[in-house]
Amino acid sequence: MPFALVALAVGAFAIGTAEFVMMGVLPQAAAELGVSIPTAGNLISGYALGVVVGAPALTLLGARLSRKTMLVLTMGMFTAGNALFALAPNAGLGMLFRFLSGLPHGAFFGAGAVAAATMVAPGRKAKAVSMMFMGLTLANVVGVPLGTLLGQQFGWRATFAVVAAIGLAGVAAIVRLVPEQGRPAPGQSTVRDQVAVFRSPQVWLALAIVTFGLGGTFSVLSYLTPILTDVSGYSSTSVTLLLALAGLGMTVGNYLGGRIADKAVMPGVYTALVGVAAVLGLFTFTSGNKVTAAVTVFAIGVVGFMVAPIMQALVMEKAEGAPSLVSAALQSAFNIANSIGAYAGGLVIAHGLGLLAPNLVGVALAGVGMVLAVTMTGLDRKRAAVATADQPVEEPADEPVDELADEPVDELVDEPVEGLVPELVEELRPAERPAAMPQPVAA
């Protein structure tokens, strides 16, 4: 794999840490900014809103730029946003800076996924994309726990100052390692060209599969801490290690998903969705025991984030005309999945169905994703059948007449031919010539 993928992974690591570490330092930020924890929660939703808005907007604005230039600009914008957030004097400006730092999130991953895929052979594209996303999953294993610890010891501002420093390192790595790839092709450089790809129902189906399939995973992950403390019996300090275990599972799942997607995309989609439904359903029964709960938490991370590289490969396959825009839209779908999963899981808990009810919500959402995947497969087969039917049928070429011209008529008529009357045969047979008369000899 090209070493340039490391530069993309560094940027992904910084983005993943910035997105999720806010949950770990939320109490410290709320106390210092003088707001309640629910109000400070807007710092989380502000970032997510920036992702949803910025993914398509910045991708369209940068449609005429080379992918390397787009990567440098988006990572620079992310770095500046986090540096400003570390200096925010109040919660209002803090939310604004979080929104600004979330804007380049989707555009970076959209351009990065396409750039990673173009660096390798066709059969290794999904694996290359998964290597970039490895930085995102490693953020959950290393970046978030260490960032949380740093925030608890030195304040939340120190955490985001370090995030900004990692972002700056990402900018330098991209400038140094990522090769120039030129500007987008003429049919991919205008807003009209980019937006036209959304006329395809397969693109919308792919984004919907992500929204519901990954939404099932987030419906459980959003409430994993209270499940582990109140149902499994873990202490609050132990939960940090279990969250890191889930992050390790995400890293393994991301790697496996990339390898599966390079071999067979749609079978990989089915495998991931069935795995999500099965593991979340199993967690309803295994969460009561510490050992089985820990094993299942790891499995949730594996199957839940196996979906990401597979769906990335799927949307790039369905949107060859505008892969950057659709890849960016996929990041919006990930964040919408996070919101839907968290909302649906919280809804069943609020209605008194218990902390294990989100598991069943996750199974249901994964089931919806499966129905959408089956619909996509049927649509693909229908289009393939129509395309085959529309192909012109090649008629066999007529046998050249000249090939029979040199054949003696005797050979033609001596062969048994049904349907020829004897008179006709006789007419075709060459007439016998009389024997030559002897010429008189001169005396």
Backbone hydrogen bonds, N-H to C=O, Kabsch-Sander energy under -0.5 kcal/mol:
donor,donor_aa,acceptor,acceptor_aa,energy
5,L,2,P,-1.5
6,V,3,F,-1.7
7,A,3,F,-0.6
7,A,4,A,-0.6
8,L,4,A,-1.3
9,A,5,L,-2.2
10,V,6,V,-2.2
11,G,7,A,-1.8
12,A,8,L,-2.3
13,F,9,A,-2.4
14,A,10,V,-2.1
15,I,11,G,-2.2
16,G,12,A,-2.8
17,T,13,F,-2.3
18,A,14,A,-2.3
19,E,15,I,-2.2
20,F,16,G,-2.0
21,V,17,T,-2.6
22,M,18,A,-0.5
23,M,20,F,-1.1
24,G,20,F,-0.6
24,G,21,V,-0.6
25,V,21,V,-1.5
29,A,25,V,-2.3
30,A,26,L,-2.6
31,A,27,P,-2.2
32,E,28,Q,-2.2
33,L,29,A,-2.4
34,G,30,A,-0.8
35,V,30,A,-2.3
40,A,36,S,-2.6
41,G,37,I,-1.4
42,N,39,T,-1.8
43,L,40,A,-2.2
44,I,41,G,-1.3
45,S,41,G,-1.9
46,G,42,N,-2.6
47,Y,43,L,-0.8
48,A,44,I,-1.9
49,L,45,S,-2.5
50,G,46,G,-1.9
51,V,47,Y,-1.9
52,V,48,A,-2.2
53,V,49,L,-2.3
54,G,50,G,-2.9
55,A,51,V,-2.2
57,A,53,V,-1.4
58,L,54,G,-2.4
59,T,54,G,-0.6
59,T,55,A,-1.1
60,L,56,P,-2.2
61,L,57,A,-2.2
62,G,58,L,-2.0
63,A,60,L,-1.4
65,L,62,G,-1.5
67,R,182,G,-0.8
70,M,66,S,-2.3
71,L,67,R,-2.4
72,V,68,K,-2.3
73,L,69,T,-2.5
74,T,70,M,-2.4
75,M,71,L,-2.2
76,G,72,V,-2.2
77,M,73,L,-2.3
78,F,74,T,-2.2
79,T,75,M,-2.3
80,A,76,G,-2.3
81,G,77,M,-2.3
82,N,78,F,-2.0
83,A,79,T,-2.1
84,L,80,A,-2.4
85,F,81,G,-2.0
86,A,82,N,-2.0
87,L,83,A,-0.6
87,L,84,L,-0.9
88,A,85,F,-1.4
94,G,90,N,-1.9
95,M,91,A,-2.5
96,L,92,G,-1.7
97,F,93,L,-2.6
98,R,94,G,-2.1
99,F,95,M,-2.3
100,L,96,L,-2.3
101,S,97,F,-2.3
102,G,98,R,-1.4
103,L,99,F,-1.1
105,H,102,G,-1.1
106,G,102,G,-0.5
107,A,103,L,-0.6
108,F,104,P,-2.6
109,F,105,H,-1.9
110,G,106,G,-2.5
111,A,107,A,-2.4
112,G,108,F,-2.8
113,A,109,F,-2.5
114,V,110,G,-1.5
115,A,111,A,-2.5
116,A,112,G,-2.7
117,A,113,A,-2.1
118,T,114,V,-1.6
119,M,115,A,-0.6
119,M,116,A,-1.0
120,V,117,A,-0.8
124,R,121,A,-2.3
125,K,122,P,-1.0
128,A,124,R,-2.1
129,V,125,K,-2.4
130,S,126,A,-2.3
131,M,127,K,-1.6
132,M,128,A,-1.3
133,F,129,V,-2.1
134,M,130,S,-1.0
135,G,131,M,-0.5
135,G,132,M,-1.4
137,T,133,F,-1.9
138,L,134,M,-2.6
139,A,135,G,-1.2
140,N,136,L,-0.6
140,N,137,T,-0.8
141,V,137,T,-0.8
142,V,138,L,-3.2
143,G,138,L,-0.9
144,V,139,A,-3.5
146,L,142,V,-2.2
147,G,143,G,-2.5
148,T,144,V,-2.6
149,L,145,P,-2.3
150,L,146,L,-2.6
151,G,147,G,-2.2
152,Q,148,T,-2.2
153,Q,149,L,-1.7
154,F,150,L,-3.0
155,G,151,G,-1.6
158,A,155,G,-0.7
159,T,155,G,-1.0
160,F,156,W,-1.8
161,A,157,R,-1.8
162,V,158,A,-2.0
163,V,159,T,-1.9
164,A,160,F,-2.1
165,A,161,A,-1.8
166,I,162,V,-2.4
167,G,163,V,-2.4
168,L,164,A,-2.1
169,A,165,A,-2.0
170,G,166,I,-2.1
171,V,167,G,-2.0
172,A,168,L,-2.1
173,A,169,A,-2.4
174,I,170,G,-2.4
175,V,171,V,-2.4
176,R,172,A,-2.1
177,L,173,A,-2.9
178,V,173,A,-0.5
178,V,174,I,-1.4
188,Q,185,A,-2.6
189,S,186,P,-0.8
194,Q,190,T,-2.2
195,V,191,V,-2.9
196,A,192,R,-1.9
197,V,193,D,-0.5
197,V,194,Q,-0.8
198,F,195,V,-2.0
199,R,196,A,-1.8
200,S,197,V,-1.5
203,V,200,S,-0.6
204,W,200,S,-1.2
205,L,201,P,-2.5
206,A,202,Q,-2.4
207,L,203,V,-2.1
208,A,204,W,-2.2
209,I,205,L,-2.4
210,V,206,A,-1.8
211,T,207,L,-2.2
212,F,208,A,-2.5
213,G,209,I,-2.8
214,L,210,V,-2.2
215,G,210,V,-0.6
215,G,211,T,-0.7
216,G,212,F,-1.5
217,T,213,G,-0.8
218,F,214,L,-2.2
219,S,215,G,-1.6
220,V,216,G,-0.6
220,V,217,T,-1.0
221,L,217,T,-2.5
222,S,218,F,-2.1
223,Y,220,V,-1.3
224,L,221,L,-1.3
227,I,223,Y,-1.6
228,L,224,L,-2.6
229,T,225,T,-2.0
230,D,226,P,-2.8
231,V,226,P,-0.5
231,V,227,I,-1.8
232,S,227,I,-1.9
234,Y,228,L,-2.8
239,V,235,S,-1.4
240,T,236,S,-0.8
241,L,237,T,-0.7
242,L,238,S,-1.8
243,L,239,V,-2.5
244,A,240,T,-1.7
245,L,241,L,-1.9
246,A,242,L,-2.2
247,G,243,L,-2.2
248,L,244,A,-2.1
249,G,245,L,-2.1
250,M,246,A,-2.0
251,T,247,G,-1.9
252,V,248,L,-2.2
253,G,249,G,-2.9
254,N,250,M,-2.6
255,Y,251,T,-1.9
256,L,252,V,-2.7
257,G,253,G,-2.8
258,G,254,N,-1.7
259,R,255,Y,-1.6
260,I,256,L,-2.6
261,A,257,G,-2.5
262,D,258,G,-1.2
263,K,259,R,-0.7
263,K,260,I,-1.1
264,A,260,I,-2.5
268,G,264,A,-1.2
269,V,265,V,-2.0
270,Y,266,M,-2.3
271,T,267,P,-2.4
272,A,268,G,-2.4
273,L,269,V,-2.4
274,V,270,Y,-2.6
275,G,271,T,-2.2
276,V,272,A,-2.4
277,A,273,L,-2.3
278,A,274,V,-2.5
279,V,275,G,-2.6
280,L,276,V,-2.4
281,G,277,A,-2.0
282,L,278,A,-2.2
283,F,279,V,-1.9
284,T,280,L,-0.7
284,T,281,G,-0.8
285,F,282,L,-1.5
286,T,282,L,-1.9
287,S,283,F,-1.6
289,N,286,T,-1.4
293,A,289,N,-2.4
294,A,290,K,-2.1
295,V,291,V,-2.1
296,T,292,T,-2.2
297,V,293,A,-2.3
298,F,294,A,-1.8
299,A,295,V,-2.0
300,I,296,T,-2.6
301,G,297,V,-1.8
302,V,298,F,-1.9
303,V,299,A,-2.6
304,G,300,I,-2.3
305,F,301,G,-1.7
306,M,302,V,-0.7
307,V,303,V,-0.6
310,I,306,M,-1.0
311,M,307,V,-2.9
312,Q,308,A,-2.2
313,A,309,P,-2.2
314,L,310,I,-2.0
315,V,311,M,-2.7
316,M,312,Q,-1.8
317,E,313,A,-1.6
318,K,314,L,-2.1
319,A,315,V,-1.0
322,A,319,A,-0.9
326,V,322,A,-1.9
327,S,323,P,-2.3
328,A,324,S,-2.1
329,A,325,L,-2.5
330,L,326,V,-1.7
331,Q,327,S,-1.0
331,Q,328,A,-0.6
332,S,328,A,-1.3
333,A,329,A,-2.3
334,F,330,L,-2.1
335,N,331,Q,-1.9
336,I,332,S,-2.4
337,A,333,A,-2.6
338,N,334,F,-1.9
339,S,335,N,-2.1
340,I,336,I,-3.0
341,G,337,A,-2.8
342,A,338,N,-2.3
343,Y,339,S,-2.5
344,A,340,I,-2.9
345,G,341,G,-2.5
346,G,342,A,-2.3
347,L,343,Y,-2.1
348,V,344,A,-1.7
349,I,345,G,-1.5
350,A,346,G,-2.6
351,H,347,L,-1.3
352,G,349,I,-1.8
353,L,348,V,-2.1
357,A,354,G,-1.0
359,N,356,L,-1.3
360,L,356,L,-0.7
360,L,357,A,-0.7
361,V,357,A,-1.8
362,G,358,P,-2.5
363,V,359,N,-1.9
364,A,360,L,-2.3
365,L,361,V,-2.6
366,A,362,G,-2.4
367,G,363,V,-2.0
368,V,364,A,-1.9
369,G,365,L,-2.0
370,M,366,A,-1.9
371,V,367,G,-2.2
372,L,368,V,-2.2
373,A,369,G,-2.0
374,V,370,M,-2.4
375,T,371,V,-2.2
376,M,372,L,-2.2
377,T,373,A,-2.3
378,G,374,V,-2.4
379,L,375,T,-2.3
380,D,376,M,-2.6
381,R,377,T,-2.3
382,K,378,G,-2.2
383,R,379,L,-2.3
384,A,380,D,-2.2
385,A,381,R,-2.3
386,V,382,K,-2.2
387,A,383,R,-2.5
388,T,384,A,-2.1
389,A,385,A,-2.3
390,D,386,V,-1.8
391,Q,387,A,-0.5
391,Q,388,T,-0.9
395,E,393,V,-0.5
403,E,400,P,-1.0
404,L,401,V,-1.7
405,A,401,V,-0.7
406,D,402,D,-0.7
407,E,404,L,-1.1
412,L,408,P,-1.4
413,V,409,V,-2.3
414,D,410,D,-1.7
415,E,411,E,-0.7
420,L,417,V,-1.1
421,V,419,G,-0.6
425,V,421,V,-1.9
426,E,422,P,-2.6
427,E,423,E,-2.1
428,L,424,L,-2.0
429,R,425,V,-1.7
